[in-house]
């Protein structure tokens, strides 16, 4: 009979473990410590402690561009068995913003444009590649692409980031602490 295959819990766990092995980057990449750069609390996506939403690892490739490997968990589901567009946009927001921070520019994302190319299946690892396009005064343009590890493009993004002063950061920190 056709239909949906039924897997045992053990089979699903083995599949998940094998998939999560793909979070490790290319051997030529350097691991990147995002929490050391922006702190634990500034990471809405990769700071997920439940492990049901996202699992992420950051790297710098040979050209020093920021690359993220991301697993979309079951609670990111929108259309059946596929990631919700908002979860993809949230990943692009974090990764593109961190790209600017990693280049020495403390920013907030002022505008994020996302083009969805194909439905992204949940519970797989994808790669987000980034490229800093330009820095003009306080404006920083960054492009990114969400793709499968074998090159299927699921979404592209373009972020216009706005530099923020260290004074503004300290004011915000004081509001949180105070």
N, C-alpha and C positions, 0 to 999 in steps of 0.2 A: 504494500500500500504506500501511496505517496504521502505527502503531508510534512509536518514539522518533525525533524528528528528529535528524539528524546535522549538526553544525556544524563548520566548519573552525576551526583554531586562531585565524586572523585574526578570524573572526566572534565567537568567544568573547572575544577580547581587546577588541574594540570594545564588546561588550555589557558587559564588566567595567568598561571606562573610563567608559562612559555611566552605569553604575550608581554608580560612585565619585564622579561629579560631584554626586550627591545628598547626599554627606557635608557639603557646604557648607550652612550653615543659612539661615534666613530673612534677607533683607537688613536687617530691623529688629533682628536679634539682635546681641549683642556676643560676640565670641570669648572663651572662657574658658580660661586656661592652667592646667590641672590639675597638670602637673608642678611648676610654681612653688609651688603650694599644699602638696602632700604629698610631692613628690619622685618621681623616676623609679622607685625600687625598690618603692614602695608600691602600684603599679598593676599587679596581676596581669593584668587584662584588656587595658586600653588600652596597657600597656607592651610588648605583643607586637611584637617586632622582625621576625618572619618575614613578617608580612602574610598568612599563610595561615589564621590563626585569626580575628582581629578587626581592623578598622580603625575608629577612633573620632575624633570631634571633639566638643568641649564648647562650649556657648554659654550665655548668659543671655538669656532672653526679655524682652519689654517689662516684665513684672512682676518681673523679676530672679530668676525661678525657673531652676534649672539644667535644661538640655536637652542630651541627647546624641544624636548621629546615629551609628549603628553599622552596620557591614557584617559579616555573619556569613559567614566564609569556609568553604572546603570541609572543614577539619578540625574544624568544630563540628558536623558531621553526626551525627545520631542515627538516627531513622527515615529511610529513603531520601529524599534530596533535601530534608530538613528538619533544623532545628537541634535538637540534643540539649537536653533540658530543663535539664540541668546547666549548659550554656553560657548559656542564658537567665537562669538563677538567678545565675550569676557576674556577668553584666552588671548585673543589678538590684542585687546586693550592692555593686558598685563605684559605680554611679551614685547610689544612695540614700545610701550612706555619704559620698560626696563632696558631696552636697547639704548634709549637716550641716556638713562642714568648710567649705564655701563660705559658710555662714551664721555662721561664727565658732566652731563647736563641734567641737573635736577629739574624735573618737569611734571606737569599734569597733561593728560591728553585733552586737547581742546576740541578736536573733531576726529571721529573715527568713521571711515567708510569701509564697509565690508561688502564684497561681492561673493555670493555663494555660487559655486560651480556645480557641485554634486552633493548628494546626501552623504553625510559622514556616518558610517556604522559605529555604534557604541561598542565599548569594550575592546578597542584596538588601540595601538600606539601610533600616533602620527608625529610628524615633524613640523615645527614652525621655524622657517628660515627668515632672517631679517636683513635689511640693508638700510643704513642711514643714508638718505638721499641728499639732504642739504641742511645747512645751518645758516639762517639769515636773521641776525639780531636775536630776538627772543624766540623765534619760530624755528622749529626743527621738524623736518619731514622724514618719516620712516615708512618703508614698505615691508610687507611680510606676506608669507604664503604658508597655508596649512595644507600639507600633502601626506599621502601615505608614504611608507618607507620605500615603496617601489615607484613613486613618482606621480600617483594620481592626485591632481589638485582638487581639493575640496572647497577652499575659500582663499581669497586674497584680501589683504587689508592695507589701508593707507591711513596713517595717523599724523595729524598736525599737532605737535606737542608744543607747549608753551613753557619756557623756562620760568621757574619760580625762584625768588631770592631766598637765601638762607635765613633772612629775617622773617619772611613769611612762614618758612618751615618751623622756626622756633616759636612763633606766635601760635601756630596750630598745635605744636607739641604741648605748649603751656595750657591751652584750652583743654586738651585731653587729660593732662595730669592734674590740673587745678580743679 
